[in-house]
Amino acid sequence: MRIALVKPSLTHLPDYKNALERGWSPDNVRLDVTAREHLARIAEDASAFVDSLEDREGKGAPIKMPDGALAERLPGFTRWIWDGAFCGSIGLRWPRDLGPLPAHVLGHIGFAVAPWKRGGGRATAALRLMLEEARAVGLPFVELTTLPDNIASQRVILANGGRYVKTFDKSPHYGGGRTFLYRIDL
């Protein structure tokens, strides 16, 4: 099985929309709230939705935090994980100066694989491919976070050279709770 990262497009949008309708979400925190928001945005203006997933200059609207607060948007982009069909999404974001992430950002890379596509190394391959993108941006390392009970994500990170940095309590913006921080040097 060959895994690719595809730039979101109207051609691939029906598969993305189908995954949302089946209950998958690209957001591991806001889950079904984000899925419903994406479906509404697609229904309103599919082209604008697809275009919003590529913002390398961080010019988009502020990010709505889980508690409703607004935070500055970082440069970044999303890719859809593809094995001949939609598998999930992976995103990369970074500070404009390539320095430390702001406190409201849990990591440089976030990924979510559809439940019916889990296993088989799709997330591991997708992260490996996204690390190439992170190098191209000029990042010296990336940070990723995962919950202590998310063994699958921890394995994906470790398989890509990740090393455990620390355990911390997430901010109330993300519902609090213990979280593991990993770093992958590029």
Secondary structure as GFF3:
##gff-version 3
##sequence-region A 1 186
A	DSSP	beta_strand	4	6	.	.	.	ID=ss1
A	DSSP	alpha_helix	13	21	.	.	.	ID=ss2
A	DSSP	alpha_helix	31	44	.	.	.	ID=ss3
A	DSSP	alpha_helix	46	52	.	.	.	ID=ss4
A	DSSP	beta_strand	54	55	.	.	.	ID=ss5
A	DSSP	beta_strand	63	64	.	.	.	ID=ss6
A	DSSP	beta_strand	70	71	.	.	.	ID=ss7
A	DSSP	beta_strand	76	82	.	.	.	ID=ss8
A	DSSP	beta_strand	86	93	.	.	.	ID=ss9
A	DSSP	beta_strand	109	113	.	.	.	ID=ss10
A	DSSP	three_ten_helix	115	117	.	.	.	ID=ss11
A	DSSP	alpha_helix	122	137	.	.	.	ID=ss12
A	DSSP	beta_strand	141	146	.	.	.	ID=ss13
A	DSSP	alpha_helix	151	159	.	.	.	ID=ss14
A	DSSP	beta_strand	163	169	.	.	.	ID=ss15
A	DSSP	three_ten_helix	172	174	.	.	.	ID=ss16
A	DSSP	beta_strand	178	185	.	.	.	ID=ss17
###
